[in-house]
């Protein structure tokens, strides 16, 4: 499986699989870990800005 970025380069998805304990079911996932890291960083920055905003609001009261 491959994905294309906006510049047209192909990057493979990271894949991993799991088999149930009784061996009857196998599951395979395709995950874009780089996108997950970008999303996490975005949430961390947003959370930091929210904390700063909350502190300023409390100080103003």
C-alpha angles and dihedrals in degrees: 000000000000136000128206122224122212092269092057098252118139119231124182120237116238110247133194134170139207133202121206116245092253091050095236099112131046122189126193124194130195110206133183100212093176091060089047090054091050091050091049092050090050091053092048092052091047091049091051092050090049091053092050091048091049092050092050091049092051092047091052093057 
